[in-house]
Amino acid sequence: MDRSIHPSLVNNLAAQFMNRSLLEEDRRNCLATALKEVAQTFPRDMENEKAMLIMTMLLARKVADHTPSLLRDVFHSTVNFINENLFAYVRNLVRNEMD
């Protein structure tokens, strides 16, 4: 899955995150748009939510590796994105691990 994220996508996302005039909501939208671009590469045999969670974290890592000064902003936006879009899935993962 890591290889399915093109460097140009990472470059564009990093450039968007460097735009200090963007609001947090705009950054989450940028992340969502990038995820839509890579959604076609999600493995067909994997749950969509699981694939989205993995790709969200991979995108965040790649952007932070590309531009380390964005680590804080990327982390914050990624956590907010996961909380908004994948909270129920993550909660179920935690519950299943506790059982």
Phi, psi and chi 1 to 4 in degrees:
 res  aa     phi    psi   chi1   chi2   chi3   chi4
   1 MET       -  -32.8  -70.3  179.3   77.2      -
   2 ASP   -59.9  -39.3 -169.5   31.5      -      -
   3 ARG   -72.4  -15.8  -67.5 -173.7 -161.5  112.8
   4 SER   -79.4   -6.7   64.5      -      -      -
   5 ILE   -92.5  110.0  -59.8  173.3      -      -
   6 HIS   -73.3  143.3  -66.0  -82.3      -      -
   7 PRO   -55.9  -34.2  -25.2   33.5      -      -
   8 SER   -65.1  -33.8   62.1      -      -      -
   9 LEU   -65.6  -42.0 -179.1   64.7      -      -
  10 VAL   -64.8  -44.0  174.6      -      -      -
  11 ASN   -59.0  -45.7  -69.4  -19.6      -      -
  12 ASN   -64.9  -42.8  -69.6  -20.9      -      -
  13 LEU   -65.4  -41.1 -164.5   54.0      -      -
  14 ALA   -62.4  -41.9      -      -      -      -
  15 ALA   -62.8  -39.6      -      -      -      -
  16 GLN   -66.6  -40.3  -70.0  169.2  -25.3      -
  17 PHE   -69.1  -25.1  -89.9   82.3      -      -
  18 MET   -75.4  -15.9  -75.5 -169.3  -79.8      -
  19 ASN   -73.6  102.4 -178.9   -9.1      -      -
  20 ARG   -69.2  -14.0  -63.5  -67.0  174.6 -163.4
  21 SER   -82.9   -9.7   66.6      -      -      -
  22 LEU   -73.0  136.4  -74.9 -177.5      -      -
  23 LEU   -78.4  164.1  -59.6  172.7      -      -
  24 GLU   -56.2  -42.7  174.7   60.0   26.8      -
  25 GLU   -60.3  -39.4 -178.0  178.9   -9.4      -
  26 ASP   -64.1  -39.0  -63.0  -32.3      -      -
  27 ARG   -65.8  -41.0  -69.9 -178.0  177.4  167.6
  28 ARG   -64.2  -37.2  -73.4 -168.5  -49.5  -90.7
  29 ASN   -65.5  -38.0  -70.8  -22.8      -      -
  30 CYS   -62.0  -42.7  -68.2      -      -      -
  31 LEU   -63.8  -43.0 -174.6   55.8      -      -
  32 ALA   -62.2  -40.8      -      -      -      -
  33 THR   -64.1  -42.6  -59.5      -      -      -
  34 ALA   -63.1  -39.5      -      -      -      -
  35 LEU   -64.8  -36.8  -77.3  166.9      -      -
  36 LYS   -62.9  -35.9  -74.3  178.0 -173.3  172.8
  37 GLU   -65.3  -36.3  -73.7 -174.0   39.7      -
  38 VAL   -94.3   -2.0  -63.6      -      -      -
  39 ALA   -60.1  -30.6      -      -      -      -
  40 GLN   -65.1  -20.5  -61.3   87.1   10.2      -
  41 THR   -93.1   -1.7   65.6      -      -      -
  42 PHE   -59.4  137.2  -71.2  178.2      -      -
  43 PRO   -59.9  135.0  -21.5   31.3      -      -
  44 ARG   -67.3  -26.2  -59.5  -73.6  179.2 -130.7
  45 ASP   -91.0    8.5   60.1  -19.7      -      -
  46 MET  -110.6  142.4 -174.7 -178.6  -71.4      -
  47 GLU   -54.5  140.8  -65.3  174.6   70.5      -
  48 ASN   -60.3  -42.3 -170.9   49.3      -      -
  49 GLU   -64.8  -39.7  -69.4   87.2   -2.3      -
  50 LYS   -64.6  -45.6 -178.1  176.9 -176.4  177.7
  51 ALA   -62.0  -41.1      -      -      -      -
  52 MET   -65.6  -40.9 -173.8  178.0  -70.7      -
  53 LEU   -62.1  -47.1  179.1   61.9      -      -
  54 ILE   -62.4  -46.1  -68.4  168.6      -      -
  55 MET   -67.1  -34.1  -68.4  -57.0  -90.3      -
  56 THR   -61.8  -46.1  -59.2      -      -      -
  57 MET   -69.2  -36.7  -68.1 -171.9  -65.9      -
  58 LEU   -65.1  -43.1  -75.2  172.7      -      -
  59 LEU   -61.1  -44.0  -90.8  171.4      -      -
  60 ALA   -60.5  -44.5      -      -      -      -
  61 ARG   -62.9  -43.6 -171.5 -167.9   81.3 -153.1
  62 LYS   -65.1  -40.4  -75.5 -174.6  169.6  -77.1
  63 VAL   -66.2  -42.2  170.2      -      -      -
  64 ALA   -67.0  -36.3      -      -      -      -
  65 ASP   -66.4  -39.7  -75.9  -12.8      -      -
  66 HIS   -66.2  -43.6  178.2  -86.2      -      -
  67 THR  -136.5   86.6  -47.7      -      -      -
  68 PRO   -55.4  -28.1  -26.5   35.1      -      -
  69 SER   -66.6  -13.8   63.0      -      -      -
  70 LEU   -91.6    0.9  -67.5  175.6      -      -
  71 LEU   -51.3  -50.5  176.2   60.5      -      -
  72 ARG   -61.0  -47.5  179.6 -177.2  -61.7 -169.0
  73 ASP   -65.9  -42.9  -68.0  -23.6      -      -
  74 VAL   -65.0  -43.8  170.0      -      -      -
  75 PHE   -60.6  -48.5  177.4   79.7      -      -
  76 HIS   -59.7  -48.0 -173.6 -100.4      -      -
  77 SER   -65.9  -36.8  -64.3      -      -      -
  78 THR   -66.7  -45.1  -59.3      -      -      -
  79 VAL   -61.9  -43.2  168.1      -      -      -
  80 ASN   -64.0  -40.1  -73.5  -24.5      -      -
  81 PHE   -62.8  -45.6  178.5   85.4      -      -
  82 ILE   -63.5  -43.1  -69.3  170.0      -      -
  83 ASN   -60.9  -37.5  -78.4  -22.3      -      -
  84 GLU   -77.5  -36.5  -81.9 -171.7    9.6      -
  85 ASN  -110.2  -23.7  -61.9  -76.1      -      -
  86 LEU  -129.8   16.8  -62.0  164.6      -      -
  87 PHE   -58.9  -47.1 -175.7   77.5      -      -
  88 ALA   -62.7  -40.1      -      -      -      -
  89 TYR   -64.1  -45.9  179.5   75.1      -      -
  90 VAL   -64.5  -41.5  172.0      -      -      -
  91 ARG   -59.6  -43.1 -175.2 -179.1   60.6 -138.0
  92 ASN   -66.0  -36.3  -71.6  -23.7      -      -
  93 LEU   -60.6  -45.4  -80.8  177.0      -      -
  94 VAL   -64.7  -44.5  171.6      -      -      -
  95 ARG   -60.7  -42.5  -76.3 -176.1 -178.0  160.9
  96 ASN   -66.1  -32.9  -70.7  -21.1      -      -
  97 GLU   -72.2  -29.7  -72.3  -63.4  -43.0      -
  98 MET   -77.3  -23.4  -62.5  -93.1 -162.6      -
  99 ASP   -76.8      -  -67.3  -22.5      -      -
